[in-house]
Amino acid sequence: MILNEAIEEIVDNIMVVSDETNEESVNEMMDILTSSKNVFVIGQGRSGLVARAFAMRLMHLGIGVYVVGETITPAIDDDDCLLAISGSGETSYIISTAKIAKMRDAKIVAVTSYSESTLGKMSDLVIHIKGRTKVDSEKNYIKRQMDGKHLSLSPLGTLFEVSTLIFLDALIAQLMDKMGKTEDDLKKRHTVLE
């Protein structure tokens, strides 16, 4: 079934991300997140949903976090950081937001499939997450076959988005260890207004 093949493709991509994860970059990312006064997260579309999920876990850890675009989001300053999620690294809204963060001397952490993208080049740290994004679209069948590029069974940015969600959830586990937090600590900060 196509479903099983798609699941295998997603799992394989996640394993590539795991194998390619750079310990130095992860440590630098954790240092930025834990030393910033506030962490601002941004993503568009499904990447935005991933950003929100990560923001919730950062809040559970006791890290000051805001989702860009919410009405309660304050101004970003030089002791803050922006975590920007964009598979292509070329999403215009994210680029313009990153430019503002840069002008205000905030740190920028990019999570993208394209380290050399506009977002990647303006960031203090790039976390590379392999994925097929909307810019990967060679239409010529013969050229794709010769280049070894086969059409993904996962539509649009699915590989990037799912792999990013899992990477960031795994990063929470790493942060819990670094900060000496337990699941009980996180539960204390979980919403009770439901």
C-alpha positions as CSV (number, residue, x, y, z in Angstrom):
1,M,0.0,0.0,0.0
2,I,1.1,3.6,-0.7
3,L,0.3,4.3,3.0
4,N,3.0,1.9,4.2
5,E,5.5,3.2,1.7
6,A,4.8,6.8,2.8
7,I,5.3,5.8,6.5
8,E,8.6,4.1,5.6
9,E,9.7,7.2,3.7
10,I,8.9,9.4,6.7
11,V,10.6,7.1,9.2
12,D,13.7,6.8,6.9
13,N,13.9,10.6,6.7
14,I,13.6,10.9,10.5
15,M,16.5,8.5,10.8
16,V,18.6,10.5,8.4
17,V,17.9,13.6,10.5
18,S,18.9,11.7,13.6
19,D,22.1,10.4,12.0
20,E,23.1,13.9,10.7
21,T,22.4,15.7,14.0
22,N,25.4,17.6,15.1
23,E,26.0,17.6,18.8
24,E,27.8,20.9,18.8
25,S,24.9,22.6,17.0
26,V,22.4,21.0,19.5
27,N,24.4,22.2,22.4
28,E,24.6,25.7,20.9
29,M,20.9,25.7,20.3
30,M,20.2,24.7,23.9
31,D,22.5,27.4,25.1
32,I,20.7,30.0,23.1
33,L,17.3,28.9,24.2
34,T,18.1,28.7,27.9
35,S,20.1,31.9,28.0
36,S,17.6,34.1,26.1
37,K,15.2,36.2,28.1
38,N,12.4,35.3,25.7
39,V,12.2,32.8,22.9
40,F,10.0,33.9,19.9
41,V,8.9,31.1,17.6
42,I,7.6,31.5,14.0
43,G,6.6,29.3,11.2
44,Q,4.0,29.5,8.4
45,G,1.3,26.9,7.6
46,R,2.1,23.5,9.0
47,S,5.6,24.7,10.1
48,G,3.7,27.2,12.2
49,L,1.8,24.3,13.9
50,V,5.2,22.7,14.7
51,A,6.4,26.0,16.1
52,R,3.4,26.2,18.4
53,A,3.9,22.6,19.6
54,F,7.5,23.4,20.4
55,A,6.5,26.7,22.1
56,M,4.1,24.7,24.4
57,R,6.9,22.4,25.5
58,L,9.3,25.3,26.1
59,M,6.6,26.9,28.3
60,H,6.3,23.6,30.2
61,L,10.1,23.8,30.8
62,G,9.6,27.3,32.3
63,I,11.3,29.1,29.4
64,G,9.7,32.4,28.4
65,V,8.3,31.8,25.0
66,Y,6.0,33.6,22.6
67,V,4.5,32.7,19.2
68,V,5.0,35.5,16.7
69,G,1.7,37.0,15.6
70,E,-0.2,36.4,18.8
71,T,-1.7,39.6,20.4
72,I,0.3,39.1,23.6
73,T,3.7,38.9,21.9
74,P,6.0,41.7,23.2
75,A,8.8,43.5,21.3
76,I,11.9,41.4,20.6
77,D,15.2,42.7,22.1
78,D,18.9,42.0,22.1
79,D,18.6,39.5,24.9
80,D,16.0,37.4,23.1
81,C,16.1,34.9,20.3
82,L,13.9,34.1,17.3
83,L,13.5,30.4,16.4
84,A,12.3,30.4,12.7
85,I,11.1,27.3,11.0
86,S,11.0,27.3,7.2
87,G,11.7,24.3,5.0
88,S,12.7,26.4,2.1
89,G,14.2,29.2,4.2
90,E,12.6,31.6,1.7
91,T,9.1,32.2,3.2
92,S,8.7,36.0,2.8
93,Y,6.9,36.6,6.1
94,I,9.6,34.6,8.0
95,I,12.4,36.5,6.2
96,S,10.8,39.9,7.0
97,T,10.4,38.9,10.7
98,A,14.0,37.6,10.9
99,K,15.2,40.9,9.4
100,I,13.4,42.8,12.2
101,A,14.9,40.4,14.9
102,K,18.3,41.0,13.3
103,M,17.9,44.8,13.4
104,R,17.1,44.5,17.1
105,D,20.2,42.4,17.7
106,A,18.3,39.3,18.8
107,K,19.8,35.9,18.1
108,I,18.3,33.9,15.2
109,V,18.1,30.1,15.1
110,A,16.9,28.8,11.7
111,V,15.4,25.3,11.3
112,T,15.4,24.7,7.6
113,S,16.3,22.2,4.8
114,Y,18.4,24.8,3.1
115,S,21.3,26.2,5.1
116,E,22.3,28.5,2.2
117,S,18.8,30.1,2.0
118,T,18.1,33.7,2.8
119,L,17.0,32.7,6.3
120,G,20.0,30.4,6.8
121,K,22.5,33.1,5.8
122,M,21.1,35.7,8.2
123,S,20.9,33.3,11.2
124,D,23.3,32.9,14.1
125,L,22.7,29.1,14.0
126,V,21.2,26.8,11.4
127,I,19.7,23.5,12.3
128,H,19.5,21.5,9.1
129,I,16.5,19.2,8.8
130,K,16.4,17.1,5.6
131,G,13.1,17.2,3.9
132,R,11.4,17.6,0.6
133,T,10.1,21.1,0.4
134,K,7.9,22.8,-2.2
135,V,11.1,24.1,-4.0
136,D,12.1,20.5,-4.8
137,S,10.2,20.1,-8.0
138,E,12.1,18.9,-11.1
139,K,9.4,18.3,-13.6
140,N,11.5,16.5,-16.2
141,Y,11.1,12.8,-15.5
142,I,14.3,11.7,-17.4
143,K,16.4,14.3,-15.6
144,R,14.9,13.2,-12.2
145,Q,15.7,9.6,-12.9
146,M,19.3,10.4,-14.1
147,D,19.8,12.5,-11.0
148,G,18.4,9.8,-8.7
149,K,15.5,12.0,-7.7
150,H,12.3,10.1,-7.3
151,L,9.0,11.7,-6.5
152,S,8.2,11.6,-2.8
153,L,5.1,9.9,-1.6
154,S,4.8,12.5,1.1
155,P,3.2,15.7,-0.2
156,L,4.8,19.1,-0.2
157,G,6.7,19.8,3.0
158,T,5.5,16.7,5.0
159,L,9.0,15.2,5.4
160,F,10.4,18.4,6.7
161,E,7.5,19.2,9.0
162,V,7.2,15.8,10.6
163,S,11.0,15.4,11.0
164,T,11.2,18.9,12.5
165,L,8.4,18.1,15.0
166,I,10.2,14.9,16.1
167,F,13.6,16.7,16.3
168,L,12.2,19.5,18.4
169,D,10.4,17.0,20.7
170,A,13.6,15.1,21.1
171,L,15.4,18.4,21.9
172,I,12.9,18.9,24.7
173,A,14.1,15.6,26.2
174,Q,17.7,16.9,25.9
175,L,16.7,20.2,27.5
176,M,15.0,18.4,30.3
177,D,18.2,16.5,31.0
178,K,20.3,19.7,30.8
179,M,18.0,21.7,33.1
180,G,17.4,18.8,35.5
181,K,13.7,18.8,34.9
182,T,11.4,15.8,35.2
183,E,8.0,15.0,33.6
184,D,6.4,16.0,36.9
185,D,8.0,19.5,36.6
186,L,6.5,19.8,33.1
187,K,3.1,18.6,34.4
188,K,3.1,21.4,37.0
189,R,3.1,24.0,34.2
190,H,0.5,22.1,32.0
191,T,-2.8,24.0,31.6
192,V,-5.5,23.3,34.1
193,L,-8.0,25.6,32.4
194,E,-9.7,22.9,30.4
